[in-house]
Amino acid sequence: MPIVKNREDRLHAINSRLNRWGNRPAPTEELARLCDVAQSTIKQDIAYLKDVHAAPIEYSRKPKGYYYTEPFNLAASITFTEKDLAALHAAVATLNQYQHLHLFDGLRGTVDKIDKAVRFRTSPSDDFGQYILFESVPFVKGSTYVELFLQAIHAQRVVTFAHQRFDTEKTKPHRLFPYVIKEHRNRWYVVGWQLDYGKIRVFGLDRIIDGTLQITDDTYNAPAFDANLYFHKALGVAAYDNPPEEVILSFTRQQGLIFRAQPFYPFQEADVLADTENEFRIKLSIIVNKELVYELARLGNSVKVLSPQTLVDDLIDFHRQALAQYP
């Protein structure tokens, strides 16, 4: 009798036995002899077949043994390559970062099954997940509203809520026809048409006053909105009423290499004006806003704004105000 030591091989052996002999129940002792393992191991394998592969296994007390309630083909299960396993480990870890969102409640069982399947097909030493460290995604108050806004967007309904900005103690009521939900720097935002202002506005979900968000029965013929086009020329999530400008930046050589590898804004090779041992210069068509100023300020002396002058002035003013904190 061949000795079946590998767990996946055991599962196929058990599957083959349960599919034979007119569904005559197979006792644990018989399956243990077939796979040359302890009966406790067979019970674990049976549980795994049910939990991960959704195998239609039942246990009959008279006679004692396991059987399929309907035909089942374990061979139809997906076979993963090493590349697939690494990608799935990363995908599961990424999805788990957002497990606090009610929107993903229905996926938690699925993610858990995928995680078990991947772990089953790798040994502990091959657990790619232990080598991947993700930035933690903190729970933020506004994430509880994501699902409600998505429901309103799908139903094309107007929502009402009270909102309080960071720079004021006052709250304001709003009527909004929501277009999209957007996540930025671990905060959630809704972009929509503000009915009373007649403009596109963006609201941080964490600043919505508890208990005020309502999905109404009202619909609204709001202007068409293309999210990709709207955010294509800018950083962040602010309402962009200004057109993009031609911004020319001069990076140090090292920072230029970093920008090429991980640009904070997309560019084409035709946008590169200089790429030498001393300088990386690039031209970007981008909306000048506070988010761009913050990004450039973060880079310190590794970047210099050559134009437009208004952005130069904004960056100088930002650094001066920061320096004023340290007399």
C-alpha positions as a Markdown table, in Angstrom:
| # | Residue | x | y | z |
|---|---|---|---|---|
| 1 | Met | 0.0 | 0.0 | 0.0 |
| 2 | Pro | 1.5 | 3.4 | -0.9 |
| 3 | Ile | 2.2 | 5.7 | 2.0 |
| 4 | Val | 0.4 | 9.1 | 1.7 |
| 5 | Lys | 2.3 | 11.6 | 3.8 |
| 6 | Asn | 1.5 | 14.9 | 2.0 |
| 7 | Arg | -1.7 | 16.5 | 3.2 |
| 8 | Glu | -2.8 | 17.4 | -0.3 |
| 9 | Asp | -2.2 | 13.8 | -1.5 |
| 10 | Arg | -4.2 | 12.6 | 1.5 |
| 11 | Leu | -7.2 | 14.8 | 0.6 |
| 12 | His | -7.2 | 13.4 | -2.9 |
| 13 | Ala | -7.0 | 9.9 | -1.6 |
| 14 | Ile | -10.0 | 10.6 | 0.8 |
| 15 | Asn | -11.9 | 12.2 | -2.0 |
| 16 | Ser | -11.3 | 9.3 | -4.3 |
| 17 | Arg | -12.5 | 6.8 | -1.6 |
| 18 | Leu | -15.7 | 8.8 | -0.8 |
| 19 | Asn | -16.6 | 9.0 | -4.5 |
| 20 | Arg | -16.5 | 5.2 | -4.9 |
| 21 | Trp | -18.7 | 2.2 | -4.0 |
| 22 | Gly | -22.1 | 3.8 | -4.2 |
| 23 | Asn | -21.4 | 6.3 | -1.4 |
| 24 | Arg | -20.9 | 3.5 | 1.1 |
| 25 | Pro | -19.6 | 5.3 | 4.2 |
| 26 | Ala | -15.9 | 5.1 | 4.8 |
| 27 | Pro | -15.0 | 4.5 | 8.5 |
| 28 | Thr | -12.2 | 6.7 | 10.0 |
| 29 | Glu | -10.2 | 3.6 | 10.6 |
| 30 | Glu | -10.3 | 2.7 | 6.9 |
| 31 | Leu | -9.3 | 6.1 | 5.8 |
| 32 | Ala | -6.4 | 6.2 | 8.4 |
| 33 | Arg | -5.1 | 2.9 | 6.9 |
| 34 | Leu | -5.4 | 4.2 | 3.4 |
| 35 | Cys | -3.3 | 7.2 | 4.2 |
| 36 | Asp | -1.1 | 5.6 | 6.8 |
| 37 | Val | -1.8 | 8.3 | 9.4 |
| 38 | Ala | -3.6 | 8.5 | 12.8 |
| 39 | Gln | -7.4 | 8.7 | 13.0 |
| 40 | Ser | -7.1 | 12.2 | 14.5 |
| 41 | Thr | -5.3 | 13.4 | 11.4 |
| 42 | Ile | -8.1 | 12.0 | 9.2 |
| 43 | Lys | -10.6 | 13.9 | 11.2 |
| 44 | Gln | -8.6 | 17.1 | 10.7 |
| 45 | Asp | -8.4 | 16.4 | 7.0 |
| 46 | Ile | -12.2 | 15.8 | 6.8 |
| 47 | Ala | -12.8 | 19.1 | 8.6 |
| 48 | Tyr | -10.5 | 20.9 | 6.2 |
| 49 | Leu | -12.3 | 19.4 | 3.2 |
| 50 | Lys | -15.6 | 20.8 | 4.5 |
| 51 | Asp | -14.4 | 24.2 | 5.7 |
| 52 | Val | -12.0 | 25.1 | 2.8 |
| 53 | His | -13.2 | 23.1 | -0.1 |
| 54 | Ala | -16.9 | 23.1 | 0.9 |
| 55 | Ala | -17.0 | 19.3 | 0.3 |
| 56 | Pro | -20.5 | 17.8 | 0.9 |
| 57 | Ile | -19.3 | 15.4 | 3.6 |
| 58 | Glu | -21.6 | 13.9 | 6.2 |
| 59 | Tyr | -21.1 | 11.4 | 9.0 |
| 60 | Ser | -23.4 | 8.3 | 9.3 |
| 61 | Arg | -23.7 | 6.8 | 12.7 |
| 62 | Lys | -25.2 | 3.5 | 11.4 |
| 63 | Pro | -23.0 | 2.3 | 9.8 |
| 64 | Lys | -20.2 | 4.6 | 11.1 |
| 65 | Gly | -18.4 | 6.4 | 8.4 |
| 66 | Tyr | -18.1 | 9.5 | 6.2 |
| 67 | Tyr | -19.8 | 9.9 | 2.8 |
| 68 | Tyr | -20.6 | 12.5 | 0.1 |
| 69 | Thr | -24.2 | 13.6 | -0.1 |
| 70 | Glu | -23.6 | 14.5 | -3.8 |
| 71 | Pro | -20.9 | 14.0 | -6.3 |
| 72 | Phe | -17.8 | 16.1 | -5.6 |
| 73 | Asn | -14.7 | 16.7 | -7.7 |
| 74 | Leu | -11.7 | 17.9 | -5.6 |
| 75 | Ala | -9.6 | 17.9 | -8.8 |
| 76 | Ala | -11.5 | 21.0 | -9.8 |
| 77 | Ser | -9.8 | 23.0 | -7.0 |
| 78 | Ile | -7.3 | 25.7 | -8.2 |
| 79 | Thr | -3.7 | 24.7 | -8.4 |
| 80 | Phe | -1.5 | 27.5 | -7.2 |
| 81 | Thr | 2.0 | 28.3 | -8.5 |
| 82 | Glu | 4.6 | 29.7 | -6.1 |
| 83 | Lys | 4.0 | 33.1 | -7.8 |
| 84 | Asp | 0.3 | 32.7 | -7.2 |
| 85 | Leu | 0.8 | 31.9 | -3.5 |
| 86 | Ala | 3.1 | 34.9 | -2.9 |
| 87 | Ala | 0.5 | 37.2 | -4.6 |
| 88 | Leu | -2.4 | 35.7 | -2.6 |
| 89 | His | -0.5 | 36.1 | 0.7 |
| 90 | Ala | -0.1 | 39.8 | -0.2 |
| 91 | Ala | -3.7 | 40.1 | -1.2 |
| 92 | Val | -5.0 | 38.5 | 2.0 |
| 93 | Ala | -2.8 | 40.7 | 4.1 |
| 94 | Thr | -4.0 | 43.8 | 2.2 |
| 95 | Leu | -7.6 | 42.9 | 2.6 |
| 96 | Asn | -7.2 | 42.3 | 6.3 |
| 97 | Gln | -6.0 | 45.9 | 6.7 |
| 98 | Tyr | -9.6 | 47.0 | 5.9 |
| 99 | Gln | -11.4 | 44.4 | 8.0 |
| 100 | His | -12.9 | 47.1 | 10.3 |
| 101 | Leu | -15.1 | 48.4 | 7.4 |
| 102 | His | -18.6 | 47.1 | 7.6 |
| 103 | Leu | -18.6 | 47.0 | 3.8 |
| 104 | Phe | -16.2 | 44.0 | 3.9 |
| 105 | Asp | -18.3 | 42.0 | 6.4 |
| 106 | Gly | -19.5 | 39.6 | 3.7 |
| 107 | Leu | -15.9 | 39.0 | 2.5 |
| 108 | Arg | -14.4 | 38.1 | 5.8 |
| 109 | Gly | -15.4 | 34.4 | 5.5 |
| 110 | Thr | -14.1 | 34.3 | 1.9 |
| 111 | Val | -10.8 | 35.9 | 2.9 |
| 112 | Asp | -10.4 | 33.5 | 5.7 |
| 113 | Lys | -11.0 | 30.5 | 3.4 |
| 114 | Ile | -8.4 | 31.9 | 0.9 |
| 115 | Asp | -5.9 | 32.4 | 3.8 |
| 116 | Lys | -6.4 | 28.8 | 5.0 |
| 117 | Ala | -6.1 | 27.4 | 1.5 |
| 118 | Val | -2.8 | 29.3 | 0.9 |
| 119 | Arg | -1.4 | 28.3 | 4.3 |
| 120 | Phe | -2.3 | 24.7 | 3.5 |
| 121 | Arg | -0.3 | 24.7 | 0.3 |
| 122 | Thr | 2.8 | 26.2 | 1.9 |
| 123 | Ser | 5.0 | 25.0 | 4.7 |
| 124 | Pro | 5.6 | 27.3 | 7.7 |
| 125 | Ser | 9.0 | 28.2 | 6.3 |
| 126 | Asp | 7.4 | 29.3 | 3.0 |
| 127 | Asp | 4.8 | 31.6 | 4.7 |
| 128 | Phe | 5.4 | 34.7 | 2.6 |
| 129 | Gly | 3.2 | 36.7 | 4.8 |
| 130 | Gln | 5.8 | 36.8 | 7.6 |
| 131 | Tyr | 8.1 | 38.7 | 5.2 |
| 132 | Ile | 5.6 | 41.4 | 4.2 |
| 133 | Leu | 5.1 | 44.3 | 6.5 |
| 134 | Phe | 2.2 | 46.6 | 5.6 |
| 135 | Glu | 1.6 | 50.1 | 7.0 |
| 136 | Ser | -1.3 | 49.7 | 9.5 |
| 137 | Val | -4.6 | 51.2 | 8.4 |
| 138 | Pro | -6.1 | 52.8 | 11.5 |
| 139 | Phe | -9.8 | 52.7 | 12.2 |
| 140 | Val | -11.2 | 56.1 | 11.4 |
| 141 | Lys | -14.7 | 57.3 | 12.5 |
| 142 | Gly | -15.8 | 58.1 | 9.0 |
| 143 | Ser | -15.3 | 54.6 | 7.7 |
| 144 | Thr | -18.7 | 53.6 | 9.3 |
| 145 | Tyr | -20.4 | 55.8 | 6.7 |
| 146 | Val | -18.8 | 54.3 | 3.6 |
| 147 | Glu | -21.5 | 51.7 | 3.0 |
| 148 | Leu | -24.4 | 54.2 | 3.4 |
| 149 | Phe | -22.9 | 56.5 | 0.9 |
| 150 | Leu | -22.3 | 53.6 | -1.5 |
| 151 | Gln | -26.0 | 52.7 | -1.2 |
| 152 | Ala | -27.0 | 56.3 | -1.9 |
| 153 | Ile | -24.7 | 56.4 | -5.0 |
| 154 | His | -26.1 | 53.1 | -6.3 |
| 155 | Ala | -29.7 | 54.3 | -5.8 |
| 156 | Gln | -28.9 | 57.8 | -7.1 |
| 157 | Arg | -30.4 | 59.4 | -4.0 |
| 158 | Val | -29.7 | 62.7 | -2.3 |
| 159 | Val | -28.3 | 62.5 | 1.2 |
| 160 | Thr | -28.5 | 65.0 | 4.0 |
| 161 | Phe | -26.0 | 65.4 | 6.9 |
| 162 | Ala | -24.5 | 67.9 | 9.3 |
| 163 | His | -20.7 | 68.5 | 8.9 |
| 164 | Gln | -18.1 | 70.3 | 10.9 |
| 165 | Arg | -14.8 | 71.4 | 9.4 |
| 166 | Phe | -11.5 | 71.3 | 11.4 |
| 167 | Asp | -11.1 | 75.1 | 11.3 |
| 168 | Thr | -14.5 | 76.0 | 12.9 |
| 169 | Glu | -16.7 | 75.0 | 15.8 |
| 170 | Lys | -19.8 | 75.6 | 13.7 |
| 171 | Thr | -21.7 | 72.8 | 12.0 |
| 172 | Lys | -23.6 | 73.2 | 8.7 |
| 173 | Pro | -26.3 | 71.2 | 7.2 |
| 174 | His | -25.8 | 69.9 | 3.6 |
| 175 | Arg | -27.8 | 68.3 | 0.8 |
| 176 | Leu | -25.5 | 66.3 | -1.4 |
| 177 | Phe | -25.9 | 64.2 | -4.5 |
| 178 | Pro | -22.9 | 61.8 | -4.0 |
| 179 | Tyr | -20.7 | 60.8 | -6.9 |
| 180 | Val | -17.9 | 58.7 | -5.5 |
| 181 | Ile | -16.2 | 57.7 | -2.3 |
| 182 | Lys | -12.4 | 58.2 | -2.1 |
| 183 | Glu | -9.8 | 57.2 | 0.4 |
| 184 | His | -6.7 | 59.4 | 0.9 |
| 185 | Arg | -4.1 | 59.2 | 3.5 |
| 186 | Asn | -6.2 | 56.8 | 5.6 |
| 187 | Arg | -9.2 | 59.1 | 5.6 |
| 188 | Trp | -12.5 | 58.6 | 3.7 |
| 189 | Tyr | -14.1 | 61.4 | 1.7 |
| 190 | Val | -17.3 | 61.7 | -0.4 |
| 191 | Val | -17.3 | 63.8 | -3.6 |
| 192 | Gly | -20.7 | 65.1 | -4.7 |
| 193 | Trp | -22.9 | 67.9 | -6.0 |
| 194 | Gln | -23.9 | 70.2 | -3.2 |
| 195 | Leu | -27.4 | 71.2 | -4.1 |
| 196 | Asp | -27.5 | 74.5 | -2.2 |
| 197 | Tyr | -24.2 | 75.7 | -3.6 |
| 198 | Gly | -24.6 | 74.3 | -7.1 |
| 199 | Lys | -21.0 | 73.1 | -7.0 |
| 200 | Ile | -18.9 | 70.0 | -6.6 |
| 201 | Arg | -17.8 | 69.6 | -3.0 |
| 202 | Val | -15.7 | 67.2 | -1.0 |
| 203 | Phe | -16.5 | 66.2 | 2.6 |
| 204 | Gly | -14.4 | 64.2 | 5.1 |
| 205 | Leu | -16.6 | 61.4 | 6.5 |
| 206 | Asp | -15.0 | 61.7 | 9.9 |
| 207 | Arg | -16.3 | 65.2 | 10.3 |
| 208 | Ile | -20.0 | 64.2 | 9.8 |
| 209 | Ile | -21.9 | 64.7 | 13.0 |
| 210 | Asp | -23.1 | 61.4 | 14.4 |
| 211 | Gly | -26.8 | 60.6 | 13.8 |
| 212 | Thr | -27.3 | 63.2 | 11.1 |
| 213 | Leu | -26.6 | 61.2 | 7.9 |
| 214 | Gln | -29.9 | 60.3 | 6.1 |
| 215 | Ile | -30.5 | 58.8 | 2.7 |
| 216 | Thr | -33.6 | 60.6 | 1.3 |
| 217 | Asp | -36.1 | 59.5 | -1.4 |
| 218 | Asp | -35.1 | 62.5 | -3.5 |
| 219 | Thr | -33.3 | 62.2 | -6.8 |
| 220 | Tyr | -31.5 | 65.0 | -8.6 |
| 221 | Asn | -30.4 | 65.7 | -12.1 |
| 222 | Ala | -26.8 | 66.6 | -11.2 |
| 223 | Pro | -24.2 | 67.3 | -13.9 |
| 224 | Ala | -22.3 | 64.3 | -15.2 |
| 225 | Phe | -19.1 | 63.5 | -13.3 |
| 226 | Asp | -16.0 | 61.7 | -14.4 |
| 227 | Ala | -13.9 | 60.8 | -11.3 |
| 228 | Asn | -10.8 | 59.8 | -13.2 |
| 229 | Leu | -10.8 | 63.0 | -15.2 |
| 230 | Tyr | -11.5 | 65.1 | -12.1 |
| 231 | Phe | -8.6 | 63.7 | -10.0 |
| 232 | His | -6.3 | 63.2 | -12.9 |
| 233 | Lys | -4.6 | 66.6 | -12.7 |
| 234 | Ala | -4.3 | 67.0 | -9.0 |
| 235 | Leu | -3.0 | 65.6 | -5.7 |
| 236 | Gly | -5.4 | 64.9 | -2.8 |
| 237 | Val | -9.2 | 65.2 | -2.7 |
| 238 | Ala | -10.0 | 69.0 | -2.6 |
| 239 | Ala | -12.6 | 70.5 | -4.9 |
| 240 | Tyr | -10.7 | 71.7 | -7.9 |
| 241 | Asp | -12.1 | 74.8 | -9.6 |
| 242 | Asn | -8.7 | 75.9 | -11.0 |
| 243 | Pro | -7.2 | 74.6 | -14.2 |
| 244 | Pro | -3.9 | 72.7 | -14.2 |
| 245 | Glu | -0.7 | 74.8 | -14.6 |
| 246 | Glu | 2.7 | 74.0 | -16.0 |
| 247 | Val | 5.0 | 73.3 | -13.0 |
| 248 | Ile | 8.7 | 72.9 | -13.5 |
| 249 | Leu | 10.7 | 71.1 | -10.8 |
| 250 | Ser | 14.4 | 70.6 | -10.4 |
| 251 | Phe | 15.4 | 67.6 | -8.3 |
| 252 | Thr | 18.8 | 66.5 | -7.1 |
| 253 | Arg | 20.1 | 63.5 | -8.9 |
| 254 | Gln | 19.3 | 61.2 | -6.0 |
| 255 | Gln | 15.8 | 62.5 | -5.5 |
| 256 | Gly | 15.3 | 62.4 | -9.3 |
| 257 | Leu | 16.0 | 58.6 | -9.2 |
| 258 | Ile | 13.5 | 58.2 | -6.4 |
| 259 | Phe | 10.9 | 60.3 | -8.3 |
| 260 | Arg | 11.4 | 58.0 | -11.3 |
| 261 | Ala | 10.9 | 54.9 | -9.2 |
| 262 | Gln | 8.0 | 56.3 | -7.2 |
| 263 | Pro | 6.5 | 59.5 | -8.7 |
| 264 | Phe | 4.0 | 61.4 | -6.6 |
| 265 | Tyr | 2.4 | 62.4 | -9.9 |
| 266 | Pro | 2.3 | 60.5 | -13.2 |
| 267 | Phe | 4.6 | 61.8 | -16.0 |
| 268 | Gln | 5.7 | 60.8 | -19.5 |
| 269 | Glu | 9.3 | 60.6 | -20.7 |
| 270 | Ala | 8.6 | 63.6 | -22.9 |
| 271 | Asp | 8.0 | 65.7 | -19.7 |
| 272 | Val | 11.7 | 65.2 | -18.6 |
| 273 | Leu | 13.6 | 68.4 | -19.4 |
| 274 | Ala | 17.0 | 67.3 | -18.1 |
| 275 | Asp | 18.5 | 64.1 | -16.6 |
| 276 | Thr | 22.2 | 64.6 | -15.8 |
| 277 | Glu | 24.6 | 63.6 | -13.1 |
| 278 | Asn | 23.6 | 66.7 | -11.2 |
| 279 | Glu | 20.0 | 67.4 | -11.9 |
| 280 | Phe | 16.7 | 65.8 | -12.8 |
| 281 | Arg | 14.3 | 68.4 | -14.2 |
| 282 | Ile | 10.7 | 67.7 | -15.1 |
| 283 | Lys | 7.6 | 69.6 | -16.3 |
| 284 | Leu | 4.2 | 68.6 | -14.9 |
| 285 | Ser | 0.8 | 69.7 | -15.9 |
| 286 | Ile | -0.9 | 69.8 | -12.4 |
| 287 | Ile | -3.4 | 71.8 | -10.4 |
| 288 | Val | -1.5 | 73.9 | -7.8 |
| 289 | Asn | -3.1 | 73.3 | -4.4 |
| 290 | Lys | -2.1 | 72.9 | -0.8 |
| 291 | Glu | -1.5 | 69.1 | -1.2 |
| 292 | Leu | 1.2 | 69.9 | -3.8 |
| 293 | Val | 2.8 | 72.5 | -1.5 |
| 294 | Tyr | 2.8 | 69.9 | 1.3 |
| 295 | Glu | 4.4 | 67.3 | -0.9 |
| 296 | Leu | 7.2 | 69.6 | -2.1 |
| 297 | Ala | 7.8 | 70.9 | 1.4 |
| 298 | Arg | 8.3 | 67.3 | 2.5 |
| 299 | Leu | 11.1 | 66.9 | 0.1 |
| 300 | Gly | 13.0 | 69.8 | 1.6 |
| 301 | Asn | 16.2 | 70.9 | -0.2 |
| 302 | Ser | 16.1 | 67.9 | -2.6 |
| 303 | Val | 13.7 | 69.8 | -4.9 |
| 304 | Lys | 13.5 | 73.4 | -6.2 |
| 305 | Val | 10.4 | 74.9 | -7.9 |
| 306 | Leu | 11.4 | 76.8 | -11.0 |
| 307 | Ser | 7.9 | 77.9 | -12.1 |
| 308 | Pro | 5.3 | 79.1 | -11.7 |
| 309 | Gln | 6.2 | 82.0 | -9.4 |
| 310 | Thr | 2.9 | 81.6 | -7.5 |
| 311 | Leu | 3.9 | 78.1 | -6.4 |
| 312 | Val | 7.4 | 79.4 | -5.5 |
| 313 | Asp | 5.8 | 82.1 | -3.3 |
| 314 | Asp | 3.4 | 79.5 | -1.6 |
| 315 | Leu | 6.3 | 77.2 | -0.8 |
| 316 | Ile | 8.5 | 80.0 | 0.6 |
| 317 | Asp | 5.6 | 81.2 | 2.7 |
| 318 | Phe | 5.1 | 77.7 | 4.0 |
| 319 | His | 8.7 | 77.3 | 5.0 |
| 320 | Arg | 8.8 | 80.8 | 6.6 |
| 321 | Gln | 5.8 | 80.0 | 8.8 |
| 322 | Ala | 7.4 | 76.7 | 9.8 |
| 323 | Leu | 10.7 | 78.4 | 10.6 |
| 324 | Ala | 8.8 | 81.0 | 12.7 |
| 325 | Gln | 7.9 | 78.2 | 15.1 |
| 326 | Tyr | 11.6 | 78.1 | 16.2 |
| 327 | Pro | 12.8 | 81.6 | 17.1 |
